[in-house]
Amino acid sequence: MTKKISVIIPSLGRWNRLIQCIESILKQKREYPLEIIVILDGVSSIEAEGRLRSAISGAGDMIIDASLNRRGSPRAKNDGARLSTGDVLVFVDDDITAEAEWLSTIVESISDDVVGVGGAERKPQRIDIFRNIWFRVNGNVTGKVGFTGQVISNFTPTKCEPEQVDCLAGCNMAFSRAAFENCNGFDECYGGNAYREETDLCLRISRFGKLIFLPKAVVFHHEEPSGGNTPNSIRDWHYWYHRNNTYFFMKNLNGHRLSRISLHILNEILLAVVRMIAGRTMSPISTMYRGFKDGKAVYNRDPVG
């Protein structure tokens, strides 16, 4: 049976990058029906669809939703999934461009026992020497979630063979529709920069089958400094990091156990201390405390998610 593919793109304030993203998707080699769902967050205009269609030639089956204002990343993606009709749901950021065989590599890897796949991300504007050292120290693993909430991403294109992982890169991942619906999609409790929204989904959806990392399914992630989930300030980003990370930990990793929550708190404090020393300010400590407290409160209000 031919699979229909729905590519879902939430977008906020990145018009030129969004156009480049859609154009790279339209150039994909494919032998299956394709629809593109664009969720224009922060835009509420009847002119939005016309502007986008006029900017994209040969868009074909493209659905554009500009009906709400600032709904946030998890809700935007869930809205996109609800509008879609595909058997495979592909989620990408609006500031990526995809290599020619990216989509076919992803689609061909979804099967009865593989419910989610994701590819590599190249970051043309970033040279991450310290991150690369960190990955090597941790055995060069990919998509690993630790029991204290620590996540080793390492979604680089330097690997060659597919491998089973705990989580996928949020800018480049796909799921079978059945598995996505079985776990009720993205948890909309992840606010602000939506940190850990995709990791949370991956842990829940992996109950229904395997998650596979595909090094050859490559996108270029341009990581625009504004738009999308970019916060208003670095302090704001730190707050949402600690808040969402704590909620993620409490929800998914037995956060009610004293031994584990103690290690989680220690990790959060150590990170805040590093940021305090680097920035020569005490604000990361108070921001960490507020984020931890609020993340725990969100979990206590909604422990199921």
C-alpha positions as YAML, in Angstrom:
chain: A
units: angstrom
residues:
- id: 1
  name: MET
  ca: [0.00, 0.00, 0.00]
- id: 2
  name: THR
  ca: [1.32, 3.47, -0.90]
- id: 3
  name: LYS
  ca: [1.87, 5.64, 2.14]
- id: 4
  name: LYS
  ca: [0.68, 9.23, 2.13]
- id: 5
  name: ILE
  ca: [3.13, 11.64, 3.76]
- id: 6
  name: SER
  ca: [2.25, 14.74, 5.74]
- id: 7
  name: VAL
  ca: [5.10, 17.18, 6.41]
- id: 8
  name: ILE
  ca: [4.15, 19.50, 9.28]
- id: 9
  name: ILE
  ca: [5.96, 22.83, 9.66]
- id: 10
  name: PRO
  ca: [5.18, 25.16, 12.57]
- id: 11
  name: SER
  ca: [6.49, 28.64, 11.79]
- id: 12
  name: LEU
  ca: [6.83, 31.94, 13.61]
- id: 13
  name: GLY
  ca: [8.59, 35.01, 12.24]
- id: 14
  name: ARG
  ca: [10.88, 33.28, 9.73]
- id: 15
  name: TRP
  ca: [9.23, 33.99, 6.39]
- id: 16
  name: ASN
  ca: [12.29, 33.67, 4.14]
- id: 17
  name: ARG
  ca: [13.56, 30.53, 5.87]
- id: 18
  name: LEU
  ca: [10.08, 29.00, 5.69]
- id: 19
  name: ILE
  ca: [9.99, 29.50, 1.93]
- id: 20
  name: GLN
  ca: [13.42, 27.89, 1.56]
- id: 21
  name: CYS
  ca: [12.29, 24.99, 3.75]
- id: 22
  name: ILE
  ca: [9.17, 24.32, 1.66]
- id: 23
  name: GLU
  ca: [11.11, 24.59, -1.61]
- id: 24
  name: SER
  ca: [13.61, 21.97, -0.40]
- id: 25
  name: ILE
  ca: [10.74, 19.63, 0.50]
- id: 26
  name: LEU
  ca: [9.10, 20.08, -2.90]
- id: 27
  name: LYS
  ca: [12.37, 19.03, -4.57]
- id: 28
  name: GLN
  ca: [12.43, 15.67, -2.76]
- id: 29
  name: LYS
  ca: [12.60, 12.46, -4.77]
- id: 30
  name: ARG
  ca: [9.39, 10.59, -4.05]
- id: 31
  name: GLU
  ca: [6.89, 8.06, -5.34]
- id: 32
  name: TYR
  ca: [4.10, 8.68, -2.87]
- id: 33
  name: PRO
  ca: [1.41, 11.29, -2.17]
- id: 34
  name: LEU
  ca: [2.71, 14.30, -0.23]
- id: 35
  name: GLU
  ca: [0.96, 17.11, 1.59]
- id: 36
  name: ILE
  ca: [2.57, 20.04, 3.40]
- id: 37
  name: ILE
  ca: [0.90, 21.48, 6.50]
- id: 38
  name: VAL
  ca: [2.11, 24.95, 7.53]
- id: 39
  name: ILE
  ca: [1.03, 26.29, 10.92]
- id: 40
  name: LEU
  ca: [1.70, 30.03, 10.98]
- id: 41
  name: ASP
  ca: [1.94, 30.74, 14.67]
- id: 42
  name: GLY
  ca: [1.72, 34.38, 15.65]
- id: 43
  name: VAL
  ca: [-0.08, 35.23, 12.42]
- id: 44
  name: SER
  ca: [-3.81, 35.72, 12.09]
- id: 45
  name: SER
  ca: [-4.46, 37.00, 8.59]
- id: 46
  name: ILE
  ca: [-6.60, 35.87, 5.68]
- id: 47
  name: GLU
  ca: [-3.76, 37.09, 3.44]
- id: 48
  name: ALA
  ca: [-1.23, 34.61, 4.85]
- id: 49
  name: GLU
  ca: [-2.19, 31.67, 2.63]
- id: 50
  name: GLY
  ca: [-2.21, 33.80, -0.52]
- id: 51
  name: ARG
  ca: [1.20, 35.28, 0.28]
- id: 52
  name: LEU
  ca: [2.74, 31.87, 0.89]
- id: 53
  name: ARG
  ca: [1.23, 30.26, -2.19]
- id: 54
  name: SER
  ca: [2.36, 33.14, -4.37]
- id: 55
  name: ALA
  ca: [5.89, 32.75, -3.01]
- id: 56
  name: ILE
  ca: [5.99, 28.97, -3.63]
- id: 57
  name: SER
  ca: [5.58, 27.62, -7.13]
- id: 58
  name: GLY
  ca: [4.24, 24.07, -7.55]
- id: 59
  name: ALA
  ca: [3.24, 23.74, -3.90]
- id: 60
  name: GLY
  ca: [0.45, 21.31, -4.80]
- id: 61
  name: ASP
  ca: [-1.42, 19.98, -1.78]
- id: 62
  name: MET
  ca: [-0.50, 22.59, 0.84]
- id: 63
  name: ILE
  ca: [-2.67, 23.39, 3.86]
- id: 64
  name: ILE
  ca: [-1.99, 26.64, 5.72]
- id: 65
  name: ASP
  ca: [-3.43, 27.46, 9.13]
- id: 66
  name: ALA
  ca: [-3.07, 31.03, 10.35]
- id: 67
  name: SER
  ca: [-6.13, 30.98, 12.57]
- id: 68
  name: LEU
  ca: [-4.61, 31.52, 16.01]
- id: 69
  name: ASN
  ca: [-2.06, 33.78, 17.64]
- id: 70
  name: ARG
  ca: [0.97, 32.47, 19.58]
- id: 71
  name: ARG
  ca: [-0.29, 28.97, 20.27]
- id: 72
  name: GLY
  ca: [3.21, 27.61, 21.06]
- id: 73
  name: SER
  ca: [5.20, 24.82, 19.42]
- id: 74
  name: PRO
  ca: [3.49, 21.71, 20.90]
- id: 75
  name: ARG
  ca: [-0.02, 22.96, 20.13]
- id: 76
  name: ALA
  ca: [1.01, 24.13, 16.65]
- id: 77
  name: LYS
  ca: [2.34, 20.65, 15.86]
- id: 78
  name: ASN
  ca: [-0.77, 18.98, 17.26]
- id: 79
  name: ASP
  ca: [-2.95, 21.30, 15.18]
- id: 80
  name: GLY
  ca: [-0.90, 20.36, 12.13]
- id: 81
  name: ALA
  ca: [-1.37, 16.66, 12.85]
- id: 82
  name: ARG
  ca: [-5.13, 17.13, 13.20]
- id: 83
  name: LEU
  ca: [-5.30, 18.89, 9.82]
- id: 84
  name: SER
  ca: [-3.18, 16.22, 8.11]
- id: 85
  name: THR
  ca: [-4.38, 13.10, 6.33]
- id: 86
  name: GLY
  ca: [-1.09, 11.23, 5.92]
- id: 87
  name: ASP
  ca: [-0.11, 7.78, 7.16]
- id: 88
  name: VAL
  ca: [3.32, 9.14, 8.16]
- id: 89
  name: LEU
  ca: [3.67, 12.45, 10.01]
- id: 90
  name: VAL
  ca: [6.96, 14.27, 9.44]
- id: 91
  name: PHE
  ca: [7.86, 17.19, 11.72]
- id: 92
  name: VAL
  ca: [10.51, 19.74, 10.74]
- id: 93
  name: ASP
  ca: [11.54, 23.20, 11.91]
- id: 94
  name: ASP
  ca: [10.92, 26.12, 9.58]
- id: 95
  name: ASP
  ca: [14.64, 26.98, 9.45]
- id: 96
  name: ILE
  ca: [15.84, 23.72, 7.89]
- id: 97
  name: THR
  ca: [16.58, 22.79, 4.29]
- id: 98
  name: ALA
  ca: [16.61, 19.12, 3.35]
- id: 99
  name: GLU
  ca: [18.96, 17.08, 1.16]
- id: 100
  name: ALA
  ca: [17.45, 15.53, -1.98]
- id: 101
  name: GLU
  ca: [16.80, 12.00, -0.65]
- id: 102
  name: TRP
  ca: [15.97, 12.97, 2.93]
- id: 103
  name: LEU
  ca: [12.24, 12.27, 2.76]
- id: 104
  name: SER
  ca: [12.43, 8.97, 0.87]
- id: 105
  name: THR
  ca: [15.02, 7.69, 3.38]
- id: 106
  name: ILE
  ca: [12.69, 8.51, 6.24]
- id: 107
  name: VAL
  ca: [9.49, 7.15, 4.67]
- id: 108
  name: GLU
  ca: [11.01, 3.85, 3.61]
- id: 109
  name: SER
  ca: [12.18, 3.17, 7.17]
- id: 110
  name: ILE
  ca: [8.74, 3.32, 8.85]
- id: 111
  name: SER
  ca: [7.35, -0.21, 9.36]
- id: 112
  name: ASP
  ca: [5.13, -2.20, 11.70]
- id: 113
  name: ASP
  ca: [7.80, -2.41, 14.40]
- id: 114
  name: VAL
  ca: [9.51, 0.94, 13.65]
- id: 115
  name: VAL
  ca: [7.07, 3.67, 14.68]
- id: 116
  name: GLY
  ca: [9.46, 6.62, 14.56]
- id: 117
  name: VAL
  ca: [12.55, 7.64, 12.63]
- id: 118
  name: GLY
  ca: [14.69, 10.73, 12.55]
- id: 119
  name: GLY
  ca: [17.67, 12.00, 10.67]
- id: 120
  name: ALA
  ca: [20.83, 13.99, 11.17]
- id: 121
  name: GLU
  ca: [21.14, 17.74, 11.38]
- id: 122
  name: ARG
  ca: [24.06, 19.72, 10.04]
- id: 123
  name: LYS
  ca: [24.51, 23.13, 11.61]
- id: 124
  name: PRO
  ca: [26.38, 25.28, 9.07]
- id: 125
  name: GLN
  ca: [26.72, 28.28, 11.39]
- id: 126
  name: ARG
  ca: [27.96, 26.47, 14.49]
- id: 127
  name: ILE
  ca: [31.33, 25.02, 15.44]
- id: 128
  name: ASP
  ca: [30.71, 23.02, 18.60]
- id: 129
  name: ILE
  ca: [34.14, 21.93, 19.77]
- id: 130
  name: PHE
  ca: [33.08, 21.47, 23.40]
- id: 131
  name: ARG
  ca: [29.87, 19.65, 22.45]
- id: 132
  name: ASN
  ca: [31.83, 17.28, 20.23]
- id: 133
  name: ILE
  ca: [34.24, 16.58, 23.09]
- id: 134
  name: TRP
  ca: [31.24, 15.95, 25.37]
- id: 135
  name: PHE
  ca: [29.80, 13.43, 22.87]
- id: 136
  name: ARG
  ca: [33.12, 11.62, 22.64]
- id: 137
  name: VAL
  ca: [33.45, 11.45, 26.43]
- id: 138
  name: ASN
  ca: [30.01, 9.81, 26.51]
- id: 139
  name: GLY
  ca: [30.96, 7.13, 23.99]
- id: 140
  name: ASN
  ca: [29.61, 8.89, 20.89]
- id: 141
  name: VAL
  ca: [26.10, 7.58, 21.58]
- id: 142
  name: THR
  ca: [23.11, 9.18, 19.88]
- id: 143
  name: GLY
  ca: [19.68, 10.05, 21.25]
- id: 144
  name: LYS
  ca: [20.28, 8.71, 24.78]
- id: 145
  name: VAL
  ca: [18.09, 9.72, 27.73]
- id: 146
  name: GLY
  ca: [19.70, 9.31, 31.16]
- id: 147
  name: PHE
  ca: [17.78, 8.47, 34.33]
- id: 148
  name: THR
  ca: [18.38, 11.95, 35.79]
- id: 149
  name: GLY
  ca: [16.88, 13.70, 32.76]
- id: 150
  name: GLN
  ca: [20.14, 14.29, 30.96]
- id: 151
  name: VAL
  ca: [19.90, 13.84, 27.19]
- id: 152
  name: ILE
  ca: [22.82, 13.17, 24.85]
- id: 153
  name: SER
  ca: [21.65, 14.24, 21.40]
- id: 154
  name: ASN
  ca: [24.62, 13.90, 19.01]
- id: 155
  name: PHE
  ca: [22.42, 13.98, 15.90]
- id: 156
  name: THR
  ca: [25.39, 14.55, 13.63]
- id: 157
  name: PRO
  ca: [25.87, 13.16, 10.12]
- id: 158
  name: THR
  ca: [29.28, 11.64, 10.96]
- id: 159
  name: LYS
  ca: [27.77, 8.20, 11.61]
- id: 160
  name: CYS
  ca: [26.97, 5.83, 8.75]
- id: 161
  name: GLU
  ca: [24.60, 3.11, 9.98]
- id: 162
  name: PRO
  ca: [21.06, 3.35, 11.39]
- id: 163
  name: GLU
  ca: [20.71, 2.67, 15.11]
- id: 164
  name: GLN
  ca: [17.96, 2.39, 17.68]
- id: 165
  name: VAL
  ca: [17.70, 5.40, 19.99]
- id: 166
  name: ASP
  ca: [15.68, 6.78, 22.90]
- id: 167
  name: CYS
  ca: [14.82, 10.05, 21.18]
- id: 168
  name: LEU
  ca: [15.08, 11.93, 17.89]
- id: 169
  name: ALA
  ca: [16.02, 15.43, 16.76]
- id: 170
  name: GLY
  ca: [13.00, 17.71, 17.01]
- id: 171
  name: CYS
  ca: [13.83, 19.46, 13.72]
- id: 172
  name: ASN
  ca: [13.92, 16.20, 11.72]
- id: 173
  name: MET
  ca: [11.65, 13.37, 12.84]
- id: 174
  name: ALA
  ca: [8.71, 11.29, 11.63]
- id: 175
  name: PHE
  ca: [6.17, 8.92, 13.17]
- id: 176
  name: SER
  ca: [3.47, 6.56, 12.04]
- id: 177
  name: ARG
  ca: [0.12, 8.23, 12.41]
- id: 178
  name: ALA
  ca: [-1.28, 5.34, 14.46]
- id: 179
  name: ALA
  ca: [1.50, 5.54, 17.07]
- id: 180
  name: PHE
  ca: [1.28, 9.34, 17.25]
- id: 181
  name: GLU
  ca: [-2.45, 9.21, 17.88]
- id: 182
  name: ASN
  ca: [-2.10, 6.35, 20.37]
- id: 183
  name: CYS
  ca: [0.08, 8.52, 22.61]
- id: 184
  name: ASN
  ca: [-2.07, 11.65, 22.10]
- id: 185
  name: GLY
  ca: [0.58, 13.68, 20.33]
- id: 186
  name: PHE
  ca: [2.73, 16.39, 21.86]
- id: 187
  name: ASP
  ca: [2.25, 17.41, 25.48]
- id: 188
  name: GLU
  ca: [1.13, 21.04, 25.42]
- id: 189
  name: CYS
  ca: [2.40, 21.66, 28.96]
- id: 190
  name: TYR
  ca: [5.86, 22.39, 27.50]
- id: 191
  name: GLY
  ca: [5.90, 26.19, 27.34]
- id: 192
  name: GLY
  ca: [8.27, 28.93, 26.28]
- id: 193
  name: ASN
  ca: [11.13, 27.47, 24.23]
- id: 194
  name: ALA
  ca: [9.29, 24.09, 24.35]
- id: 195
  name: TYR
  ca: [12.49, 22.42, 25.53]
- id: 196
  name: ARG
  ca: [12.04, 18.61, 25.79]
- id: 197
  name: GLU
  ca: [8.71, 18.52, 23.93]
- id: 198
  name: GLU
  ca: [10.11, 16.12, 21.33]
- id: 199
  name: THR
  ca: [12.02, 14.01, 23.87]
- id: 200
  name: ASP
  ca: [8.84, 13.57, 25.89]
- id: 201
  name: LEU
  ca: [6.92, 12.48, 22.78]
- id: 202
  name: CYS
  ca: [9.66, 10.03, 21.80]
- id: 203
  name: LEU
  ca: [9.67, 8.29, 25.19]
- id: 204
  name: ARG
  ca: [5.91, 7.88, 25.09]
- id: 205
  name: ILE
  ca: [5.68, 6.79, 21.46]
- id: 206
  name: SER
  ca: [8.49, 4.23, 21.89]
- id: 207
  name: ARG
  ca: [6.05, 2.13, 23.92]
- id: 208
  name: PHE
  ca: [4.48, 1.17, 20.58]
- id: 209
  name: GLY
  ca: [7.66, 0.30, 18.67]
- id: 210
  name: LYS
  ca: [11.26, 1.21, 17.87]
- id: 211
  name: LEU
  ca: [12.77, 4.61, 17.22]
- id: 212
  name: ILE
  ca: [15.55, 4.62, 14.64]
- id: 213
  name: PHE
  ca: [18.17, 7.28, 13.90]
- id: 214
  name: LEU
  ca: [19.03, 7.52, 10.18]
- id: 215
  name: PRO
  ca: [22.37, 9.30, 9.61]
- id: 216
  name: LYS
  ca: [21.75, 9.55, 5.86]
- id: 217
  name: ALA
  ca: [18.48, 11.49, 6.22]
- id: 218
  name: VAL
  ca: [20.14, 14.89, 6.51]
- id: 219
  name: VAL
  ca: [18.76, 18.38, 6.96]
- id: 220
  name: PHE
  ca: [20.70, 21.62, 7.30]
- id: 221
  name: HIS
  ca: [19.53, 23.35, 10.48]
- id: 222
  name: HIS
  ca: [20.27, 27.05, 10.16]
- id: 223
  name: GLU
  ca: [19.21, 27.87, 13.75]
- id: 224
  name: GLU
  ca: [17.92, 31.39, 13.19]
- id: 225
  name: PRO
  ca: [18.62, 33.71, 16.15]
- id: 226
  name: SER
  ca: [15.05, 35.04, 16.16]
- id: 227
  name: GLY
  ca: [11.56, 33.70, 15.53]
- id: 228
  name: GLY
  ca: [10.37, 30.18, 16.30]
- id: 229
  name: ASN
  ca: [10.78, 29.23, 19.96]
- id: 230
  name: THR
  ca: [13.53, 31.81, 20.54]
- id: 231
  name: PRO
  ca: [12.92, 33.50, 23.93]
- id: 232
  name: ASN
  ca: [13.18, 37.20, 24.61]
- id: 233
  name: SER
  ca: [16.44, 36.88, 26.56]
- id: 234
  name: ILE
  ca: [19.05, 34.34, 27.65]
- id: 235
  name: ARG
  ca: [17.62, 34.49, 31.17]
- id: 236
  name: ASP
  ca: [14.20, 33.64, 29.76]
- id: 237
  name: TRP
  ca: [15.73, 30.70, 27.88]
- id: 238
  name: HIS
  ca: [17.41, 29.42, 31.08]
- id: 239
  name: TYR
  ca: [14.12, 29.62, 32.97]
- id: 240
  name: TRP
  ca: [12.22, 27.57, 30.39]
- id: 241
  name: TYR
  ca: [15.11, 25.11, 30.17]
- id: 242
  name: HIS
  ca: [14.92, 24.32, 33.90]
- id: 243
  name: ARG
  ca: [11.13, 24.48, 34.04]
- id: 244
  name: ASN
  ca: [10.53, 22.16, 31.08]
- id: 245
  name: ASN
  ca: [13.42, 19.84, 31.94]
- id: 246
  name: THR
  ca: [12.09, 19.38, 35.48]
- id: 247
  name: TYR
  ca: [8.58, 18.71, 34.22]
- id: 248
  name: PHE
  ca: [10.01, 16.19, 31.74]
- id: 249
  name: PHE
  ca: [11.99, 14.47, 34.47]
- id: 250
  name: MET
  ca: [9.12, 14.30, 36.95]
- id: 251
  name: LYS
  ca: [6.75, 12.96, 34.31]
- id: 252
  name: ASN
  ca: [8.92, 10.38, 32.56]
- id: 253
  name: LEU
  ca: [11.78, 9.30, 34.82]
- id: 254
  name: ASN
  ca: [10.31, 8.35, 38.20]
- id: 255
  name: GLY
  ca: [10.86, 11.84, 39.57]
- id: 256
  name: HIS
  ca: [9.03, 10.97, 42.79]
- id: 257
  name: ARG
  ca: [11.95, 8.80, 43.95]
- id: 258
  name: LEU
  ca: [14.18, 10.71, 46.35]
- id: 259
  name: SER
  ca: [17.46, 9.31, 45.00]
- id: 260
  name: ARG
  ca: [16.66, 10.24, 41.42]
- id: 261
  name: ILE
  ca: [15.23, 13.66, 42.13]
- id: 262
  name: SER
  ca: [18.31, 14.45, 44.23]
- id: 263
  name: LEU
  ca: [20.56, 13.66, 41.27]
- id: 264
  name: HIS
  ca: [18.32, 15.68, 38.96]
- id: 265
  name: ILE
  ca: [18.52, 18.69, 41.28]
- id: 266
  name: LEU
  ca: [22.30, 18.30, 41.49]
- id: 267
  name: ASN
  ca: [22.55, 18.34, 37.69]
- id: 268
  name: GLU
  ca: [20.39, 21.46, 37.49]
- id: 269
  name: ILE
  ca: [22.48, 23.23, 40.16]
- id: 270
  name: LEU
  ca: [25.79, 22.32, 38.51]
- id: 271
  name: LEU
  ca: [24.58, 23.67, 35.17]
- id: 272
  name: ALA
  ca: [23.37, 26.88, 36.83]
- id: 273
  name: VAL
  ca: [26.73, 27.30, 38.58]
- id: 274
  name: VAL
  ca: [28.58, 26.93, 35.27]
- id: 275
  name: ARG
  ca: [26.32, 29.57, 33.73]
- id: 276
  name: MET
  ca: [26.79, 31.79, 36.80]
- id: 277
  name: ILE
  ca: [30.58, 31.63, 36.48]
- id: 278
  name: ALA
  ca: [30.51, 32.15, 32.72]
- id: 279
  name: GLY
  ca: [28.17, 35.13, 32.98]
- id: 280
  name: ARG
  ca: [29.57, 36.53, 36.23]
- id: 281
  name: THR
  ca: [26.08, 36.95, 37.63]
- id: 282
  name: MET
  ca: [23.98, 35.19, 40.25]
- id: 283
  name: SER
  ca: [20.84, 35.20, 38.11]
- id: 284
  name: PRO
  ca: [21.25, 31.60, 36.81]
- id: 285
  name: ILE
  ca: [20.86, 30.30, 40.37]
- id: 286
  name: SER
  ca: [17.59, 32.13, 41.05]
- id: 287
  name: THR
  ca: [16.37, 31.31, 37.53]
- id: 288
  name: MET
  ca: [17.15, 27.63, 38.06]
- id: 289
  name: TYR
  ca: [15.27, 27.58, 41.38]
- id: 290
  name: ARG
  ca: [12.21, 29.27, 39.87]
- id: 291
  name: GLY
  ca: [12.24, 26.95, 36.86]
- id: 292
  name: PHE
  ca: [12.58, 23.84, 39.02]
- id: 293
  name: LYS
  ca: [9.77, 24.94, 41.33]
- id: 294
  name: ASP
  ca: [7.43, 25.78, 38.44]
- id: 295
  name: GLY
  ca: [8.24, 22.59, 36.53]
- id: 296
  name: LYS
  ca: [7.42, 20.50, 39.58]
- id: 297
  name: ALA
  ca: [4.18, 22.48, 40.06]
- id: 298
  name: VAL
  ca: [3.11, 21.82, 36.45]
- id: 299
  name: TYR
  ca: [3.70, 18.10, 36.96]
- id: 300
  name: ASN
  ca: [1.69, 18.08, 40.19]
- id: 301
  name: ARG
  ca: [-1.22, 19.73, 38.39]
- id: 302
  name: ASP
  ca: [-1.07, 17.38, 35.40]
- id: 303
  name: PRO
  ca: [0.87, 14.21, 36.30]
- id: 304
  name: VAL
  ca: [-0.42, 12.21, 33.34]
- id: 305
  name: GLY
  ca: [0.35, 14.76, 30.59]
...
